[in-house]
Structures are given as structure tokens and as C-alpha cells.
Amino acid sequence: MKTMLQLEFKTIKNFKNGGIFKEHILIDKTQSDYTMVKNVGIEFARLGKSVDATPILHFKSLEYAKIYGALENTKYYRKCPDLLIDSRFYEVEGFIPPFSKKKIKNMLKHGVVQSNNIVLNNNKGTSDRYIIKLIHQRIRLGQEINEVWLYEKGKIRMLYKKQ
């Protein structure tokens, strides 16, 4: 018997290793970052993770409480991170071309407001050393960062994980 919440997520892709990518029925497919969020989600599912792509909802709605209820009493309450991966929220950050190093800095700055797990679009290949430096600057400012993944040429890889 499926619960109401399970009925609101549609399975898009299954993998033999148990990985699954699902999308909420209210997700806005016209959003500029929709394709990237979907591709990142599928890549996490390819690694064997359970991934739900989540919609943008008003925090007072019943749907918000069902999907983002775990964010209540945290600084991320009222936010709508892009993905729920194995019960942890992730924010996917992209940029509007043309690319510059400053845009990586802004992606990290915006991502950390939505979630402490971030995926950055690094298709232009900014150096790992530069991104790590930016992460440590944010941490020194008192911001919490658990994980940073990079999305590069259709693949994801972990760059940073809090020890």
C-alpha cells in the first residue's frame, strides 16, 4: 500500500544497484535549472541512492509540511532545496553564462542558504583548490557546510565532506 507522499512522486529512473530517481508531480519543468537538477539526481541514483526531486512550495502549505517537514526548527525552514537524497536535502546551484570565477563564489553563497549539502555546476572546470578555498572561507564566516559535490560534464564527484 503506497502512502500519499509516495503517490505524489513519480519514478523516472531505476538502477539495478537499488538507486532510484523520482520527481514530485508539482515540480516546475520550465525552471531554468530543471534539466541540471534532473541530471544530477539521476547521477546520484546511479550511485545507488534514493533521490527525490522536490518542488518549490510555500512554507505554509500542507505539501511543504509533508516534503520539507524535517527542516522545521532548523535555519533551512521555509527553504525548498532541490533534491532529497537518502533523507538529506541537497541544493543544486548553476549559473547563467558567460562563466566567471565569481559565479562559483556566488553559487556557493546561494547554495549554503538553502542547504548544508551543495552541488555546484563546475562544467567550466574551476580548480578544486580555488573551490576548497571558498568553502573554507564560508566555514570561517560561521556557515555550516557538510558536503560539496561538483557536477562536471554530466558526472558528479564529491569535492568536500565535513570530517
Secondary structure, 3 states (H helix, E strand, C coil): CCCHHHHCEEEEEECCCCCEEEEECCCCCCCCCHHHHHHHHHHHHHCCCEEEECCCCCCCCHHHHHHHHHHCCCCCCCCCCCEEECCEEEEEECCCCCCCHHHHHHHHHHHHHHCCEEEEECCCCCCHHHHHHHHHHHHHCCCCCCEEEEEECCEEEEEEECC
